[in-house]
Amino acid sequence: MFKRHYREMYRLATILLHDDAESKDVVHDIFAQLLDGRCDLREDTAEAYLLTSVRNRCMNVIRNRKIQERVEHLYLLDVDESWNFPLWGAGGFQVEEELKALSKGIELLEPPVCRDIIMQHFRDGVTFKEIALRIGVSETTVYKHLRRALSQLRTHLKNQ
């Protein structure tokens, strides 16, 4: 069965993942599962089952990649302490006006948890992980609130 179906399974995985090593891992994992005896495979449905298994595993890998990339991107917000808001206007250096607009935007953030996360992190220096522990939610939820807050702030500052 391995010799008969490996090439086609590997080809499908490579098309979906664009990564040789991950494609081999996906195909090998499927055959390892078959060897564990968790699945009773019939010869007449073997090809369809194996290709469907490859597709499903590849979709899981792709979904996990996207989640990982989003978390890494949001984690960079926690690590990067150099927030660059546009503080230079046509009329010269306008720090006070920009800070007032930013403060007003923070006051308007909804829901209030967005405002709390922004204040705790950027005013008090609390990490997003610590904030998640304080308010009893996952770190991913904190990042979702942060993304929402930053979107609201960008909109507010753009309209000023």
C-alpha positions as CSV (number, residue, x, y, z in Angstrom):
1,M,0.0,0.0,0.0
2,F,2.8,2.4,0.9
3,K,4.6,1.8,-2.5
4,R,1.3,2.1,-4.4
5,H,0.1,5.3,-2.9
6,Y,3.1,7.2,-1.5
7,R,4.0,9.2,-4.6
8,E,0.4,10.5,-5.2
9,M,0.0,11.3,-1.5
10,Y,3.4,13.1,-1.4
11,R,2.6,15.1,-4.5
12,L,-0.8,16.3,-3.1
13,A,0.9,17.3,0.2
14,T,3.6,19.2,-1.7
15,I,1.1,21.0,-3.8
16,L,-0.9,22.1,-0.7
17,L,2.0,22.9,1.6
18,H,4.9,24.0,-0.7
19,D,7.3,22.3,1.7
20,D,9.0,19.0,1.0
21,A,9.8,18.2,4.7
22,E,6.3,19.0,5.9
23,S,4.8,17.0,3.1
24,K,6.9,13.9,3.9
25,D,5.9,14.3,7.6
26,V,2.2,14.5,6.7
27,V,2.4,11.3,4.6
28,H,4.5,9.5,7.1
29,D,2.1,10.4,9.9
30,I,-0.8,9.0,8.0
31,F,1.0,5.7,7.4
32,A,2.1,5.6,11.0
33,Q,-1.6,6.0,12.1
34,L,-2.5,3.1,9.8
35,L,0.2,0.9,11.4
36,D,-1.1,1.7,14.8
37,G,-4.3,-0.1,13.8
38,R,-6.6,2.8,14.6
39,C,-8.2,2.5,11.1
40,D,-9.6,-0.4,9.3
41,L,-8.8,0.3,5.6
42,R,-10.5,-1.5,2.7
43,E,-8.6,-1.9,-0.6
44,D,-11.5,-0.4,-2.7
45,T,-11.6,2.8,-0.7
46,A,-7.9,3.1,0.3
47,E,-6.9,5.7,-2.3
48,A,-9.8,8.0,-1.5
49,Y,-9.2,7.6,2.2
50,L,-5.5,8.3,2.0
51,L,-5.8,11.3,-0.3
52,T,-8.6,12.8,1.9
53,S,-6.4,12.2,4.9
54,V,-3.5,14.0,3.2
55,R,-5.8,16.9,2.3
56,N,-7.2,17.2,5.9
57,R,-3.8,17.0,7.5
58,C,-2.4,19.6,5.1
59,M,-5.3,21.9,5.9
60,N,-4.5,21.5,9.6
61,V,-0.9,22.4,9.0
62,I,-1.9,25.5,7.0
63,R,-4.3,26.6,9.7
64,N,-1.7,26.1,12.4
65,R,0.8,28.1,10.3
66,K,-1.6,31.0,10.0
67,I,-2.4,30.9,13.7
68,Q,1.3,30.8,14.6
69,E,2.1,33.7,12.2
70,R,-0.7,35.8,13.8
71,V,0.5,35.1,17.3
72,E,4.1,35.8,16.4
73,H,3.0,39.1,14.8
74,L,1.0,40.1,17.8
75,Y,3.8,38.9,20.1
76,L,6.1,41.4,18.3
77,L,3.8,44.2,19.5
78,D,4.6,43.1,23.0
79,V,8.4,43.0,22.4
80,D,8.6,46.1,20.3
81,E,8.6,49.1,22.5
82,S,9.1,51.7,19.8
83,W,5.7,52.8,18.8
84,N,5.9,55.3,16.0
85,F,2.9,57.5,15.9
86,P,3.1,60.3,13.3
87,L,4.2,63.2,15.5
88,W,5.4,65.5,12.7
89,G,2.8,67.5,10.9
90,A,3.0,70.2,8.2
91,G,3.2,72.8,10.9
92,G,6.2,71.4,12.7
93,F,6.6,69.3,15.8
94,Q,3.1,68.6,17.3
95,V,3.7,66.2,20.1
96,E,1.2,67.7,22.6
97,E,-1.6,67.7,20.0
98,E,-0.9,64.1,19.0
99,L,-0.7,63.0,22.6
100,K,-4.0,64.7,23.4
101,A,-5.7,63.0,20.3
102,L,-4.2,59.7,21.4
103,S,-5.4,60.1,25.0
104,K,-8.9,61.0,23.8
105,G,-8.9,58.0,21.5
106,I,-7.9,55.7,24.4
107,E,-10.7,57.1,26.5
108,L,-13.2,56.2,23.7
109,L,-12.1,52.6,23.3
110,E,-14.9,50.0,23.5
111,P,-15.3,47.6,25.1
112,P,-13.5,48.9,28.3
113,V,-11.2,45.8,28.4
114,C,-9.5,47.2,25.3
115,R,-8.8,50.5,27.1
116,D,-7.6,48.5,30.2
117,I,-5.2,46.4,28.1
118,I,-3.7,49.5,26.3
119,M,-3.3,51.3,29.6
120,Q,-1.8,48.4,31.5
121,H,0.7,47.6,28.8
122,F,1.8,51.0,27.5
123,R,1.4,53.1,30.7
124,D,2.3,50.6,33.4
125,G,4.6,48.3,31.4
126,V,2.7,45.1,32.0
127,T,3.3,42.3,29.5
128,F,0.4,40.9,27.5
129,K,0.9,37.5,29.2
130,E,0.6,39.1,32.7
131,I,-2.5,41.0,31.6
132,A,-4.0,37.7,30.4
133,L,-3.4,36.2,33.8
134,R,-4.7,39.3,35.6
135,I,-8.0,39.3,33.8
136,G,-8.4,35.6,33.5
137,V,-8.4,35.1,29.7
138,S,-6.0,33.5,27.2
139,E,-3.2,35.5,25.8
140,T,-4.8,35.1,22.4
141,T,-7.9,36.9,23.7
142,V,-5.7,39.7,24.9
143,Y,-4.2,40.0,21.5
144,K,-7.7,40.1,19.9
145,H,-8.7,42.9,22.2
146,L,-5.4,44.7,21.4
147,R,-6.0,44.4,17.7
148,R,-9.5,45.8,18.1
149,A,-8.1,48.7,20.2
150,L,-5.4,49.5,17.8
151,S,-7.8,49.5,14.9
152,Q,-10.1,51.9,16.8
153,L,-7.1,54.2,17.6
154,R,-5.9,54.3,14.0
155,T,-9.5,55.2,12.9
156,H,-9.7,57.9,15.6
157,L,-6.3,59.4,14.8
158,K,-7.0,59.3,11.1
159,N,-10.2,61.3,11.6
160,Q,-8.4,63.9,13.7
